Amino acid sequence: MVNDINDMHYSSNPFAFEKAKEFRKKMTDVESLLWESLRNNQFLGLKFRRQHPISRFVVDFYCHKYKLVIELDGNIHDLPDARINDKNREDELKAIGLNIIRFRNTEITENLKASLEKIKETVEQIIQNNAVNNNEIPEK
């Protein structure tokens, strides 16, 4: 798989694009709740995409500028097989240089503000890590 810096889909296949389109049409209530805060560059001025195809996966939300994947996990993710699949998927996404943050659905529904703060802190940490890796002084 070639990793072109401009390829925000990381060589995704047509099946993933079709699934993403399908998933966008039937987002969960929790995904819709978070999307209302992320859409239209209203969160930190960042462009987020929802139900975004990456490689062979469809991630819940993605910000290409910081290579940040946000995943929301319902109760199904508590099952042993789902945990294994989530771990393998996360490892594969990290291997292509992506940053992943996961939330339980209840974190979003019970305290959206704290969840958004956690996303902000993650973005700040990515900025700092990128600056250190590039021998730059991080923005404050």
C-alpha positions as CSV (number, residue, x, y, z in Angstrom):
1,M,0.0,0.0,0.0
2,V,1.5,3.3,-1.1
3,N,1.1,6.1,1.5
4,D,0.7,9.3,-0.5
5,I,0.5,12.2,2.0
6,N,-2.5,13.5,0.0
7,D,-4.4,10.2,0.0
8,M,-6.8,10.7,2.9
9,H,-8.4,7.4,2.0
10,Y,-5.1,5.4,2.2
11,S,-5.9,3.4,-0.9
12,S,-9.4,2.5,0.2
13,N,-11.4,0.1,-2.0
14,P,-14.8,0.7,-3.7
15,F,-16.5,-1.6,-1.1
16,A,-15.4,0.7,1.7
17,F,-16.7,3.8,-0.1
18,E,-20.1,2.1,-0.6
19,K,-20.2,1.1,3.1
20,A,-19.3,4.6,4.1
21,K,-22.1,6.1,2.0
22,E,-24.5,3.6,3.6
23,F,-23.3,4.3,7.1
24,R,-23.7,8.1,6.6
25,K,-27.3,7.6,5.7
26,K,-28.0,5.7,9.0
27,M,-25.7,7.2,11.6
28,T,-26.5,6.3,15.2
29,D,-28.0,8.9,17.6
30,V,-24.6,9.1,19.4
31,E,-22.7,9.6,16.1
32,S,-25.2,12.3,15.1
33,L,-24.8,14.0,18.5
34,L,-21.0,14.2,18.1
35,W,-21.2,15.1,14.4
36,E,-23.3,18.2,15.4
37,S,-20.2,19.5,17.3
38,L,-17.6,18.5,14.7
39,R,-19.3,19.4,11.4
40,N,-18.7,22.6,9.3
41,N,-15.3,23.3,10.8
42,Q,-16.9,24.5,14.0
43,F,-14.7,22.5,16.4
44,L,-11.3,24.2,16.6
45,G,-11.7,25.2,12.9
46,L,-10.9,21.6,11.9
47,K,-12.4,19.8,9.0
48,F,-13.8,16.4,10.1
49,R,-15.3,13.8,7.9
50,R,-17.9,11.3,9.1
51,Q,-18.1,7.6,8.2
52,H,-14.8,8.0,6.3
53,P,-13.2,5.2,4.3
54,I,-9.6,4.5,5.2
55,S,-7.8,1.5,3.8
56,R,-10.3,-1.4,4.1
57,F,-12.1,0.3,7.0
58,V,-14.8,2.9,7.6
59,V,-14.0,5.1,10.6
60,D,-16.6,7.0,12.4
61,F,-14.8,10.4,12.1
62,Y,-11.6,11.6,10.6
63,C,-9.5,14.8,10.6
64,H,-6.9,14.5,7.8
65,K,-4.9,17.5,9.0
66,Y,-3.9,15.7,12.2
67,K,-4.5,12.1,10.9
68,L,-7.0,11.8,13.8
69,V,-9.5,9.0,13.8
70,I,-12.4,9.2,16.3
71,E,-14.2,5.9,17.0
72,L,-17.4,5.5,19.1
73,D,-18.0,2.2,20.8
74,G,-21.4,0.9,21.8
75,N,-22.1,-2.2,23.9
76,I,-21.3,-4.6,21.0
77,H,-17.6,-3.6,21.5
78,D,-17.6,-5.3,24.9
79,L,-17.9,-8.7,23.3
80,P,-14.5,-10.7,23.2
81,D,-14.5,-11.0,19.4
82,A,-15.3,-7.3,18.9
83,R,-12.5,-6.4,21.3
84,I,-10.1,-8.5,19.2
85,N,-11.3,-7.0,16.0
86,D,-11.1,-3.4,17.4
87,K,-7.5,-4.0,18.5
88,N,-6.4,-5.4,15.1
89,R,-8.2,-2.6,13.3
90,E,-6.5,0.0,15.6
91,D,-3.1,-1.6,15.1
92,E,-3.5,-1.5,11.4
93,L,-4.6,2.1,11.4
94,K,-1.7,3.1,13.7
95,A,0.7,1.3,11.4
96,I,-0.2,3.7,8.5
97,G,0.5,6.6,10.8
98,L,-3.0,7.5,12.2
99,N,-3.8,8.7,15.7
100,I,-6.9,7.0,17.2
101,I,-9.1,8.1,20.0
102,R,-12.0,6.0,21.2
103,F,-15.1,6.9,23.2
104,R,-17.8,4.8,24.8
105,N,-21.2,5.9,23.6
106,T,-22.0,6.8,27.2
107,E,-19.1,9.2,27.3
108,I,-20.6,11.2,24.5
109,T,-24.2,11.1,25.7
110,E,-23.4,11.8,29.4
111,N,-20.8,14.4,29.0
112,L,-20.3,15.7,25.4
113,K,-18.3,18.7,26.7
114,A,-15.7,16.5,28.4
115,S,-15.5,14.3,25.3
116,L,-14.8,17.4,23.1
117,E,-12.2,18.5,25.6
118,K,-10.5,15.1,25.3
119,I,-10.5,15.5,21.5
120,K,-9.0,19.0,21.9
121,E,-6.2,17.7,24.2
122,T,-5.5,14.9,21.8
123,V,-5.1,17.4,18.9
124,E,-2.8,19.5,21.1
125,Q,-0.7,16.4,21.9
126,I,-0.5,15.6,18.2
127,I,0.7,19.1,17.4
128,Q,3.3,18.9,20.2
129,N,4.5,15.5,19.0
130,N,4.7,16.6,15.4
131,A,6.7,19.7,16.5
132,V,9.2,17.6,18.5
133,N,9.6,15.1,15.7
134,N,10.3,18.0,13.3
135,N,12.6,19.8,15.8
136,E,10.2,22.8,15.9
137,I,8.9,24.8,18.8
138,P,5.2,23.8,19.5
139,E,2.5,26.3,19.1
140,K,0.9,27.5,22.4
